[in-house]
Amino acid sequence: MSNQAWSWLLAIFGVTGMWYVGKKQATAFFFLTANEILWVLFALQTKQYGFIFMAVCYATVYFRNGMRWKREN
């Protein structure tokens, strides 16, 4: 996949996830966690391994927040 295609895919998934967060849907955090898998794939394809660290950190926060929202609702 070209870098141009990756940038659009990652942007669409990220913005969609934030849209769901704004609607206070707990599933948004699980969607954003899955989005981090795309970041890992992008990092591997482009050999930008720092993005893997970022993706793991973001996914951890998203998953934790999603679990907290789920317990509260």
mmCIF file of the N, C-alpha and C atoms, coordinates in Angstrom:
data_MODEL
# 
_entry.id   MODEL 
# 
loop_
_atom_site.group_PDB 
_atom_site.id 
_atom_site.type_symbol 
_atom_site.label_atom_id 
_atom_site.label_alt_id 
_atom_site.label_comp_id 
_atom_site.label_asym_id 
_atom_site.label_entity_id 
_atom_site.label_seq_id 
_atom_site.pdbx_PDB_ins_code 
_atom_site.Cartn_x 
_atom_site.Cartn_y 
_atom_site.Cartn_z 
_atom_site.occupancy 
_atom_site.B_iso_or_equiv 
_atom_site.pdbx_formal_charge 
_atom_site.auth_seq_id 
_atom_site.auth_comp_id 
_atom_site.auth_asym_id 
_atom_site.auth_atom_id 
_atom_site.pdbx_PDB_model_num 
ATOM 1   N N  . MET A 1 1  ? 0.856   -1.173 0.000  1.00 0.00 ? 1  MET A N  1 
ATOM 2   C CA . MET A 1 1  ? 0.000   0.000  0.000  1.00 0.00 ? 1  MET A CA 1 
ATOM 3   C C  . MET A 1 1  ? 0.905   1.240  0.000  1.00 0.00 ? 1  MET A C  1 
ATOM 4   N N  . SER A 1 2  ? 0.525   2.235  -0.743 1.00 0.00 ? 2  SER A N  1 
ATOM 5   C CA . SER A 1 2  ? 1.331   3.457  -0.816 1.00 0.00 ? 2  SER A CA 1 
ATOM 6   C C  . SER A 1 2  ? 1.204   4.270  0.472  1.00 0.00 ? 2  SER A C  1 
ATOM 7   N N  . ASN A 1 3  ? 2.193   5.108  0.723  1.00 0.00 ? 3  ASN A N  1 
ATOM 8   C CA . ASN A 1 3  ? 2.127   5.978  1.902  1.00 0.00 ? 3  ASN A CA 1 
ATOM 9   C C  . ASN A 1 3  ? 0.915   6.898  1.845  1.00 0.00 ? 3  ASN A C  1 
ATOM 10  N N  . GLN A 1 4  ? 0.541   7.318  0.641  1.00 0.00 ? 4  GLN A N  1 
ATOM 11  C CA . GLN A 1 4  ? -0.645  8.170  0.473  1.00 0.00 ? 4  GLN A CA 1 
ATOM 12  C C  . GLN A 1 4  ? -1.899  7.434  0.937  1.00 0.00 ? 4  GLN A C  1 
ATOM 13  N N  . ALA A 1 5  ? -2.036  6.188  0.535  1.00 0.00 ? 5  ALA A N  1 
ATOM 14  C CA . ALA A 1 5  ? -3.190  5.381  0.946  1.00 0.00 ? 5  ALA A CA 1 
ATOM 15  C C  . ALA A 1 5  ? -3.187  5.169  2.452  1.00 0.00 ? 5  ALA A C  1 
ATOM 16  N N  . TRP A 1 6  ? -1.998  4.892  3.009  1.00 0.00 ? 6  TRP A N  1 
ATOM 17  C CA . TRP A 1 6  ? -1.891  4.712  4.463  1.00 0.00 ? 6  TRP A CA 1 
ATOM 18  C C  . TRP A 1 6  ? -2.348  5.969  5.197  1.00 0.00 ? 6  TRP A C  1 
ATOM 19  N N  . SER A 1 7  ? -1.907  7.121  4.732  1.00 0.00 ? 7  SER A N  1 
ATOM 20  C CA . SER A 1 7  ? -2.258  8.354  5.439  1.00 0.00 ? 7  SER A CA 1 
ATOM 21  C C  . SER A 1 7  ? -3.767  8.578  5.453  1.00 0.00 ? 7  SER A C  1 
ATOM 22  N N  . TRP A 1 8  ? -4.429  8.282  4.339  1.00 0.00 ? 8  TRP A N  1 
ATOM 23  C CA . TRP A 1 8  ? -5.891  8.427  4.298  1.00 0.00 ? 8  TRP A CA 1 
ATOM 24  C C  . TRP A 1 8  ? -6.576  7.407  5.202  1.00 0.00 ? 8  TRP A C  1 
ATOM 25  N N  . LEU A 1 9  ? -6.132  6.170  5.154  1.00 0.00 ? 9  LEU A N  1 
ATOM 26  C CA . LEU A 1 9  ? -6.737  5.120  5.973  1.00 0.00 ? 9  LEU A CA 1 
ATOM 27  C C  . LEU A 1 9  ? -6.587  5.431  7.453  1.00 0.00 ? 9  LEU A C  1 
ATOM 28  N N  . LEU A 1 10 ? -5.381  5.799  7.865  1.00 0.00 ? 10 LEU A N  1 
ATOM 29  C CA . LEU A 1 10 ? -5.144  6.114  9.278  1.00 0.00 ? 10 LEU A CA 1 
ATOM 30  C C  . LEU A 1 10 ? -5.939  7.343  9.712  1.00 0.00 ? 10 LEU A C  1 
ATOM 31  N N  . ALA A 1 11 ? -6.030  8.343  8.854  1.00 0.00 ? 11 ALA A N  1 
ATOM 32  C CA . ALA A 1 11 ? -6.794  9.549  9.188  1.00 0.00 ? 11 ALA A CA 1 
ATOM 33  C C  . ALA A 1 11 ? -8.278  9.236  9.332  1.00 0.00 ? 11 ALA A C  1 
ATOM 34  N N  . ILE A 1 12 ? -8.820  8.460  8.421  1.00 0.00 ? 12 ILE A N  1 
ATOM 35  C CA . ILE A 1 12 ? -10.248 8.122  8.465  1.00 0.00 ? 12 ILE A CA 1 
ATOM 36  C C  . ILE A 1 12 ? -10.580 7.331  9.727  1.00 0.00 ? 12 ILE A C  1 
ATOM 37  N N  . PHE A 1 13 ? -9.761  6.333  10.034 1.00 0.00 ? 13 PHE A N  1 
ATOM 38  C CA . PHE A 1 13 ? -10.011 5.540  11.237 1.00 0.00 ? 13 PHE A CA 1 
ATOM 39  C C  . PHE A 1 13 ? -9.877  6.396  12.499 1.00 0.00 ? 13 PHE A C  1 
ATOM 40  N N  . GLY A 1 14 ? -8.850  7.244  12.556 1.00 0.00 ? 14 GLY A N  1 
ATOM 41  C CA . GLY A 1 14 ? -8.641  8.090  13.729 1.00 0.00 ? 14 GLY A CA 1 
ATOM 42  C C  . GLY A 1 14 ? -9.771  9.078  13.949 1.00 0.00 ? 14 GLY A C  1 
ATOM 43  N N  . VAL A 1 15 ? -10.186 9.754  12.893 1.00 0.00 ? 15 VAL A N  1 
ATOM 44  C CA . VAL A 1 15 ? -11.262 10.741 13.014 1.00 0.00 ? 15 VAL A CA 1 
ATOM 45  C C  . VAL A 1 15 ? -12.585 10.048 13.356 1.00 0.00 ? 15 VAL A C  1 
ATOM 46  N N  . THR A 1 16 ? -12.839 8.906  12.748 1.00 0.00 ? 16 THR A N  1 
ATOM 47  C CA . THR A 1 16 ? -14.066 8.158  13.065 1.00 0.00 ? 16 THR A CA 1 
ATOM 48  C C  . THR A 1 16 ? -14.089 7.766  14.539 1.00 0.00 ? 16 THR A C  1 
ATOM 49  N N  . GLY A 1 17 ? -12.964 7.290  15.043 1.00 0.00 ? 17 GLY A N  1 
ATOM 50  C CA . GLY A 1 17 ? -12.887 6.926  16.460 1.00 0.00 ? 17 GLY A CA 1 
ATOM 51  C C  . GLY A 1 17 ? -13.136 8.114  17.368 1.00 0.00 ? 17 GLY A C  1 
ATOM 52  N N  . MET A 1 18 ? -12.543 9.269  17.032 1.00 0.00 ? 18 MET A N  1 
ATOM 53  C CA . MET A 1 18 ? -12.772 10.464 17.842 1.00 0.00 ? 18 MET A CA 1 
ATOM 54  C C  . MET A 1 18 ? -14.225 10.910 17.771 1.00 0.00 ? 18 MET A C  1 
ATOM 55  N N  . TRP A 1 19 ? -14.859 10.720 16.617 1.00 0.00 ? 19 TRP A N  1 
ATOM 56  C CA . TRP A 1 19 ? -16.275 11.068 16.464 1.00 0.00 ? 19 TRP A CA 1 
ATOM 57  C C  . TRP A 1 19 ? -17.115 10.242 17.447 1.00 0.00 ? 19 TRP A C  1 
ATOM 58  N N  . TYR A 1 20 ? -16.810 8.955  17.522 1.00 0.00 ? 20 TYR A N  1 
ATOM 59  C CA . TYR A 1 20 ? -17.538 8.075  18.448 1.00 0.00 ? 20 TYR A CA 1 
ATOM 60  C C  . TYR A 1 20 ? -17.262 8.442  19.908 1.00 0.00 ? 20 TYR A C  1 
ATOM 61  N N  . VAL A 1 21 ? -16.046 8.867  20.215 1.00 0.00 ? 21 VAL A N  1 
ATOM 62  C CA . VAL A 1 21 ? -15.745 9.314  21.579 1.00 0.00 ? 21 VAL A CA 1 
ATOM 63  C C  . VAL A 1 21 ? -16.610 10.529 21.907 1.00 0.00 ? 21 VAL A C  1 
ATOM 64  N N  . GLY A 1 22 ? -16.728 11.449 20.965 1.00 0.00 ? 22 GLY A N  1 
ATOM 65  C CA . GLY A 1 22 ? -17.554 12.636 21.176 1.00 0.00 ? 22 GLY A CA 1 
ATOM 66  C C  . GLY A 1 22 ? -19.021 12.312 21.380 1.00 0.00 ? 22 GLY A C  1 
ATOM 67  N N  . LYS A 1 23 ? -19.452 11.182 20.840 1.00 0.00 ? 23 LYS A N  1 
ATOM 68  C CA . LYS A 1 23 ? -20.837 10.744 21.041 1.00 0.00 ? 23 LYS A CA 1 
ATOM 69  C C  . LYS A 1 23 ? -20.971 9.912  22.321 1.00 0.00 ? 23 LYS A C  1 
ATOM 70  N N  . LYS A 1 24 ? -19.869 9.812  23.067 1.00 0.00 ? 24 LYS A N  1 
ATOM 71  C CA . LYS A 1 24 ? -19.818 9.086  24.339 1.00 0.00 ? 24 LYS A CA 1 
ATOM 72  C C  . LYS A 1 24 ? -20.201 7.617  24.183 1.00 0.00 ? 24 LYS A C  1 
ATOM 73  N N  . GLN A 1 25 ? -19.726 7.006  23.121 1.00 0.00 ? 25 GLN A N  1 
ATOM 74  C CA . GLN A 1 25 ? -19.954 5.581  22.908 1.00 0.00 ? 25 GLN A CA 1 
ATOM 75  C C  . GLN A 1 25 ? -18.705 4.829  23.334 1.00 0.00 ? 25 GLN A C  1 
ATOM 76  N N  . ALA A 1 26 ? -18.861 3.950  24.318 1.00 0.00 ? 26 ALA A N  1 
ATOM 77  C CA . ALA A 1 26 ? -17.723 3.213  24.858 1.00 0.00 ? 26 ALA A CA 1 
ATOM 78  C C  . ALA A 1 26 ? -17.036 2.371  23.791 1.00 0.00 ? 26 ALA A C  1 
ATOM 79  N N  . THR A 1 27 ? -17.783 1.956  22.785 1.00 0.00 ? 27 THR A N  1 
ATOM 80  C CA . THR A 1 27 ? -17.176 1.141  21.726 1.00 0.00 ? 27 THR A CA 1 
ATOM 81  C C  . THR A 1 27 ? -16.126 1.925  20.949 1.00 0.00 ? 27 THR A C  1 
ATOM 82  N N  . ALA A 1 28 ? -16.140 3.252  21.062 1.00 0.00 ? 28 ALA A N  1 
ATOM 83  C CA . ALA A 1 28 ? -15.140 4.075  20.374 1.00 0.00 ? 28 ALA A CA 1 
ATOM 84  C C  . ALA A 1 28 ? -13.735 3.700  20.800 1.00 0.00 ? 28 ALA A C  1 
ATOM 85  N N  . PHE A 1 29 ? -13.558 3.414  22.074 1.00 0.00 ? 29 PHE A N  1 
ATOM 86  C CA . PHE A 1 29 ? -12.226 3.086  22.565 1.00 0.00 ? 29 PHE A CA 1 
ATOM 87  C C  . PHE A 1 29 ? -11.744 1.752  22.018 1.00 0.00 ? 29 PHE A C  1 
ATOM 88  N N  . PHE A 1 30 ? -12.651 0.826  21.828 1.00 0.00 ? 30 PHE A N  1 
ATOM 89  C CA . PHE A 1 30 ? -12.269 -0.451 21.251 1.00 0.00 ? 30 PHE A CA 1 
ATOM 90  C C  . PHE A 1 30 ? -11.972 -0.289 19.752 1.00 0.00 ? 30 PHE A C  1 
ATOM 91  N N  . PHE A 1 31 ? -12.711 0.593  19.087 1.00 0.00 ? 31 PHE A N  1 
ATOM 92  C CA . PHE A 1 31 ? -12.449 0.908  17.685 1.00 0.00 ? 31 PHE A CA 1 
ATOM 93  C C  . PHE A 1 31 ? -11.065 1.535  17.542 1.00 0.00 ? 31 PHE A C  1 
ATOM 94  N N  . LEU A 1 32 ? -10.749 2.495  18.416 1.00 0.00 ? 32 LEU A N  1 
ATOM 95  C CA . LEU A 1 32 ? -9.447  3.156  18.358 1.00 0.00 ? 32 LEU A CA 1 
ATOM 96  C C  . LEU A 1 32 ? -8.311  2.198  18.719 1.00 0.00 ? 32 LEU A C  1 
ATOM 97  N N  . THR A 1 33 ? -8.584  1.258  19.604 1.00 0.00 ? 33 THR A N  1 
ATOM 98  C CA . THR A 1 33 ? -7.580  0.246  19.926 1.00 0.00 ? 33 THR A CA 1 
ATOM 99  C C  . THR A 1 33 ? -7.274  -0.582 18.684 1.00 0.00 ? 33 THR A C  1 
ATOM 100 N N  . ALA A 1 34 ? -8.307  -0.984 17.952 1.00 0.00 ? 34 ALA A N  1 
ATOM 101 C CA . ALA A 1 34 ? -8.108  -1.740 16.715 1.00 0.00 ? 34 ALA A CA 1 
ATOM 102 C C  . ALA A 1 34 ? -7.359  -0.893 15.679 1.00 0.00 ? 34 ALA A C  1 
ATOM 103 N N  . ASN A 1 35 ? -7.595  0.419  15.686 1.00 0.00 ? 35 ASN A N  1 
ATOM 104 C CA . ASN A 1 35 ? -6.903  1.325  14.778 1.00 0.00 ? 35 ASN A CA 1 
ATOM 105 C C  . ASN A 1 35 ? -5.391  1.267  14.980 1.00 0.00 ? 35 ASN A C  1 
ATOM 106 N N  . GLU A 1 36 ? -4.981  1.003  16.192 1.00 0.00 ? 36 GLU A N  1 
ATOM 107 C CA . GLU A 1 36 ? -3.544  0.957  16.471 1.00 0.00 ? 36 GLU A CA 1 
ATOM 108 C C  . GLU A 1 36 ? -2.871  -0.221 15.763 1.00 0.00 ? 36 GLU A C  1 
ATOM 109 N N  . ILE A 1 37 ? -3.626  -1.238 15.449 1.00 0.00 ? 37 ILE A N  1 
ATOM 110 C CA . ILE A 1 37 ? -3.077  -2.349 14.660 1.00 0.00 ? 37 ILE A CA 1 
ATOM 111 C C  . ILE A 1 37 ? -2.649  -1.832 13.287 1.00 0.00 ? 37 ILE A C  1 
ATOM 112 N N  . LEU A 1 38 ? -3.461  -0.937 12.725 1.00 0.00 ? 38 LEU A N  1 
ATOM 113 C CA . LEU A 1 38 ? -3.092  -0.330 11.443 1.00 0.00 ? 38 LEU A CA 1 
ATOM 114 C C  . LEU A 1 38 ? -1.795  0.465  11.558 1.00 0.00 ? 38 LEU A C  1 
ATOM 115 N N  . TRP A 1 39 ? -1.625  1.170  12.678 1.00 0.00 ? 39 TRP A N  1 
ATOM 116 C CA . TRP A 1 39 ? -0.394  1.927  12.886 1.00 0.00 ? 39 TRP A CA 1 
ATOM 117 C C  . TRP A 1 39 ? 0.814   0.999  12.953 1.00 0.00 ? 39 TRP A C  1 
ATOM 118 N N  . VAL A 1 40 ? 0.647   -0.150 13.587 1.00 0.00 ? 40 VAL A N  1 
ATOM 119 C CA . VAL A 1 40 ? 1.750   -1.113 13.667 1.00 0.00 ? 40 VAL A CA 1 
ATOM 120 C C  . VAL A 1 40 ? 2.095   -1.616 12.267 1.00 0.00 ? 40 VAL A C  1 
ATOM 121 N N  . LEU A 1 41 ? 1.087   -1.930 11.483 1.00 0.00 ? 41 LEU A N  1 
ATOM 122 C CA . LEU A 1 41 ? 1.333   -2.389 10.114 1.00 0.00 ? 41 LEU A CA 1 
ATOM 123 C C  . LEU A 1 41 ? 2.027   -1.310 9.288  1.00 0.00 ? 41 LEU A C  1 
ATOM 124 N N  . PHE A 1 42 ? 1.583   -0.070 9.445  1.00 0.00 ? 42 PHE A N  1 
ATOM 125 C CA . PHE A 1 42 ? 2.217   1.052  8.756  1.00 0.00 ? 42 PHE A CA 1 
ATOM 126 C C  . PHE A 1 42 ? 3.686   1.173  9.176  1.00 0.00 ? 42 PHE A C  1 
ATOM 127 N N  . ALA A 1 43 ? 3.931   1.079  10.469 1.00 0.00 ? 43 ALA A N  1 
ATOM 128 C CA . ALA A 1 43 ? 5.302   1.189  10.984 1.00 0.00 ? 43 ALA A CA 1 
ATOM 129 C C  . ALA A 1 43 ? 6.194   0.099  10.417 1.00 0.00 ? 43 ALA A C  1 
ATOM 130 N N  . LEU A 1 44 ? 5.673   -1.103 10.336 1.00 0.00 ? 44 LEU A N  1 
ATOM 131 C CA . LEU A 1 44 ? 6.460   -2.207 9.798  1.00 0.00 ? 44 LEU A CA 1 
ATOM 132 C C  . LEU A 1 44 ? 6.742   -2.012 8.315  1.00 0.00 ? 44 LEU A C  1 
ATOM 133 N N  . GLN A 1 45 ? 5.728   -1.568 7.571  1.00 0.00 ? 45 GLN A N  1 
ATOM 134 C CA . GLN A 1 45 ? 5.903   -1.385 6.128  1.00 0.00 ? 45 GLN A CA 1 
ATOM 135 C C  . GLN A 1 45 ? 6.898   -0.269 5.816  1.00 0.00 ? 45 GLN A C  1 
ATOM 136 N N  . THR A 1 46 ? 6.837   0.801  6.588  1.00 0.00 ? 46 THR A N  1 
ATOM 137 C CA . THR A 1 46 ? 7.680   1.956  6.305  1.00 0.00 ? 46 THR A CA 1 
ATOM 138 C C  . THR A 1 46 ? 8.976   1.965  7.128  1.00 0.00 ? 46 THR A C  1 
ATOM 139 N N  . LYS A 1 47 ? 9.145   0.953  7.959  1.00 0.00 ? 47 LYS A N  1 
ATOM 140 C CA . LYS A 1 47 ? 10.336  0.821  8.823  1.00 0.00 ? 47 LYS A CA 1 
ATOM 141 C C  . LYS A 1 47 ? 10.510  2.028  9.747  1.00 0.00 ? 47 LYS A C  1 
ATOM 142 N N  . GLN A 1 48 ? 9.370   2.521  10.250 1.00 0.00 ? 48 GLN A N  1 
ATOM 143 C CA . GLN A 1 48 ? 9.363   3.614  11.225 1.00 0.00 ? 48 GLN A CA 1 
ATOM 144 C C  . GLN A 1 48 ? 8.901   3.022  12.559 1.00 0.00 ? 48 GLN A C  1 
ATOM 145 N N  . TYR A 1 49 ? 9.817   2.346  13.214 1.00 0.00 ? 49 TYR A N  1 
ATOM 146 C CA . TYR A 1 49 ? 9.478   1.509  14.353 1.00 0.00 ? 49 TYR A CA 1 
ATOM 147 C C  . TYR A 1 49 ? 9.039   2.280  15.594 1.00 0.00 ? 49 TYR A C  1 
ATOM 148 N N  . GLY A 1 50 ? 9.318   3.562  15.647 1.00 0.00 ? 50 GLY A N  1 
ATOM 149 C CA . GLY A 1 50 ? 8.836   4.375  16.763 1.00 0.00 ? 50 GLY A CA 1 
ATOM 150 C C  . GLY A 1 50 ? 7.321   4.408  16.836 1.00 0.00 ? 50 GLY A C  1 
ATOM 151 N N  . PHE A 1 51 ? 6.662   4.252  15.684 1.00 0.00 ? 51 PHE A N  1 
ATOM 152 C CA . PHE A 1 51 ? 5.199   4.230  15.675 1.00 0.00 ? 51 PHE A CA 1 
ATOM 153 C C  . PHE A 1 51 ? 4.646   3.006  16.406 1.00 0.00 ? 51 PHE A C  1 
ATOM 154 N N  . ILE A 1 52 ? 5.418   1.942  16.482 1.00 0.00 ? 52 ILE A N  1 
ATOM 155 C CA . ILE A 1 52 ? 4.953   0.745  17.205 1.00 0.00 ? 52 ILE A CA 1 
ATOM 156 C C  . ILE A 1 52 ? 4.843   1.070  18.691 1.00 0.00 ? 52 ILE A C  1 
ATOM 157 N N  . PHE A 1 53 ? 5.858   1.748  19.236 1.00 0.00 ? 53 PHE A N  1 
ATOM 158 C CA . PHE A 1 53 ? 5.798   2.175  20.635 1.00 0.00 ? 53 PHE A CA 1 
ATOM 159 C C  . PHE A 1 53 ? 4.580   3.060  20.869 1.00 0.00 ? 53 PHE A C  1 
ATOM 160 N N  . MET A 1 54 ? 4.357   4.030  19.976 1.00 0.00 ? 54 MET A N  1 
ATOM 161 C CA . MET A 1 54 ? 3.207   4.924  20.093 1.00 0.00 ? 54 MET A CA 1 
ATOM 162 C C  . MET A 1 54 ? 1.903   4.137  20.067 1.00 0.00 ? 54 MET A C  1 
ATOM 163 N N  . ALA A 1 55 ? 1.796   3.191  19.145 1.00 0.00 ? 55 ALA A N  1 
ATOM 164 C CA . ALA A 1 55 ? 0.570   2.414  18.990 1.00 0.00 ? 55 ALA A CA 1 
ATOM 165 C C  . ALA A 1 55 ? 0.275   1.588  20.233 1.00 0.00 ? 55 ALA A C  1 
ATOM 166 N N  . VAL A 1 56 ? 1.296   0.998  20.811 1.00 0.00 ? 56 VAL A N  1 
ATOM 167 C CA . VAL A 1 56 ? 1.102   0.201  22.032 1.00 0.00 ? 56 VAL A CA 1 
ATOM 168 C C  . VAL A 1 56 ? 0.641   1.094  23.181 1.00 0.00 ? 56 VAL A C  1 
ATOM 169 N N  . CYS A 1 57 ? 1.260   2.251  23.322 1.00 0.00 ? 57 CYS A N  1 
ATOM 170 C CA . CYS A 1 57 ? 0.849   3.185  24.384 1.00 0.00 ? 57 CYS A CA 1 
ATOM 171 C C  . CYS A 1 57 ? -0.579  3.666  24.184 1.00 0.00 ? 57 CYS A C  1 
ATOM 172 N N  . TYR A 1 58 ? -0.911  4.089  22.974 1.00 0.00 ? 58 TYR A N  1 
ATOM 173 C CA . TYR A 1 58 ? -2.269  4.559  22.690 1.00 0.00 ? 58 TYR A CA 1 
ATOM 174 C C  . TYR A 1 58 ? -3.290  3.449  22.916 1.00 0.00 ? 58 TYR A C  1 
ATOM 175 N N  . ALA A 1 59 ? -2.991  2.252  22.416 1.00 0.00 ? 59 ALA A N  1 
ATOM 176 C CA . ALA A 1 59 ? -3.929  1.135  22.561 1.00 0.00 ? 59 ALA A CA 1 
ATOM 177 C C  . ALA A 1 59 ? -4.166  0.822  24.029 1.00 0.00 ? 59 ALA A C  1 
ATOM 178 N N  . THR A 1 60 ? -3.120  0.895  24.843 1.00 0.00 ? 60 THR A N  1 
ATOM 179 C CA . THR A 1 60 ? -3.263  0.637  26.276 1.00 0.00 ? 60 THR A CA 1 
ATOM 180 C C  . THR A 1 60 ? -4.199  1.653  26.912 1.00 0.00 ? 60 THR A C  1 
ATOM 181 N N  . VAL A 1 61 ? -4.004  2.918  26.583 1.00 0.00 ? 61 VAL A N  1 
ATOM 182 C CA . VAL A 1 61 ? -4.868  3.974  27.137 1.00 0.00 ? 61 VAL A CA 1 
ATOM 183 C C  . VAL A 1 61 ? -6.299  3.818  26.633 1.00 0.00 ? 61 VAL A C  1 
ATOM 184 N N  . TYR A 1 62 ? -6.470  3.574  25.338 1.00 0.00 ? 62 TYR A N  1 
ATOM 185 C CA . TYR A 1 62 ? -7.817  3.407  24.783 1.00 0.00 ? 62 TYR A CA 1 
ATOM 186 C C  . TYR A 1 62 ? -8.536  2.235  25.438 1.00 0.00 ? 62 TYR A C  1 
ATOM 187 N N  . PHE A 1 63 ? -7.845  1.116  25.559 1.00 0.00 ? 63 PHE A N  1 
ATOM 188 C CA . PHE A 1 63 ? -8.465  -0.070 26.137 1.00 0.00 ? 63 PHE A CA 1 
ATOM 189 C C  . PHE A 1 63 ? -8.839  0.173  27.604 1.00 0.00 ? 63 PHE A C  1 
ATOM 190 N N  . ARG A 1 64 ? -7.935  0.781  28.347 1.00 0.00 ? 64 ARG A N  1 
ATOM 191 C CA . ARG A 1 64 ? -8.203  1.087  29.761 1.00 0.00 ? 64 ARG A CA 1 
ATOM 192 C C  . ARG A 1 64 ? -9.412  2.009  29.896 1.00 0.00 ? 64 ARG A C  1 
ATOM 193 N N  . ASN A 1 65 ? -9.452  3.073  29.101 1.00 0.00 ? 65 ASN A N  1 
ATOM 194 C CA . ASN A 1 65 ? -10.576 4.007  29.171 1.00 0.00 ? 65 ASN A CA 1 
ATOM 195 C C  . ASN A 1 65 ? -11.878 3.335  28.738 1.00 0.00 ? 65 ASN A C  1 
ATOM 196 N N  . GLY A 1 66 ? -11.801 2.505  27.722 1.00 0.00 ? 66 GLY A N  1 
ATOM 197 C CA . GLY A 1 66 ? -12.999 1.789  27.283 1.00 0.00 ? 66 GLY A CA 1 
ATOM 198 C C  . GLY A 1 66 ? -13.554 0.877  28.358 1.00 0.00 ? 66 GLY A C  1 
ATOM 199 N N  . MET A 1 67 ? -12.675 0.200  29.062 1.00 0.00 ? 67 MET A N  1 
ATOM 200 C CA . MET A 1 67 ? -13.118 -0.680 30.152 1.00 0.00 ? 67 MET A CA 1 
ATOM 201 C C  . MET A 1 67 ? -13.742 0.133  31.286 1.00 0.00 ? 67 MET A C  1 
ATOM 202 N N  . ARG A 1 68 ? -13.165 1.294  31.577 1.00 0.00 ? 68 ARG A N  1 
ATOM 203 C CA . ARG A 1 68 ? -13.721 2.153  32.635 1.00 0.00 ? 68 ARG A CA 1 
ATOM 204 C C  . ARG A 1 68 ? -15.104 2.675  32.242 1.00 0.00 ? 68 ARG A C  1 
ATOM 205 N N  . TRP A 1 69 ? -15.255 3.101  30.996 1.00 0.00 ? 69 TRP A N  1 
ATOM 206 C CA . TRP A 1 69 ? -16.568 3.566  30.523 1.00 0.00 ? 69 TRP A CA 1 
ATOM 207 C C  . TRP A 1 69 ? -17.575 2.442  30.610 1.00 0.00 ? 69 TRP A C  1 
ATOM 208 N N  . LYS A 1 70 ? -17.170 1.259  30.205 1.00 0.00 ? 70 LYS A N  1 
ATOM 209 C CA . LYS A 1 70 ? -18.076 0.107  30.197 1.00 0.00 ? 70 LYS A CA 1 
ATOM 210 C C  . LYS A 1 70 ? -18.559 -0.189 31.629 1.00 0.00 ? 70 LYS A C  1 
ATOM 211 N N  . ARG A 1 71 ? -17.667 -0.128 32.611 1.00 0.00 ? 71 ARG A N  1 
ATOM 212 C CA . ARG A 1 71 ? -18.048 -0.386 34.001 1.00 0.00 ? 71 ARG A CA 1 
ATOM 213 C C  . ARG A 1 71 ? -18.979 0.689  34.540 1.00 0.00 ? 71 ARG A C  1 
ATOM 214 N N  . GLU A 1 72 ? -18.784 1.932  34.114 1.00 0.00 ? 72 GLU A N  1 
ATOM 215 C CA . GLU A 1 72 ? -19.588 3.047  34.613 1.00 0.00 ? 72 GLU A CA 1 
ATOM 216 C C  . GLU A 1 72 ? -20.997 3.052  34.025 1.00 0.00 ? 72 GLU A C  1 
ATOM 217 N N  . ASN A 1 73 ? -21.163 2.465  32.871 1.00 0.00 ? 73 ASN A N  1 
ATOM 218 C CA . ASN A 1 73 ? -22.489 2.505  32.206 1.00 0.00 ? 73 ASN A CA 1 
ATOM 219 C C  . ASN A 1 73 ? -23.242 1.238  32.371 1.00 0.00 ? 73 ASN A C  1 
# 
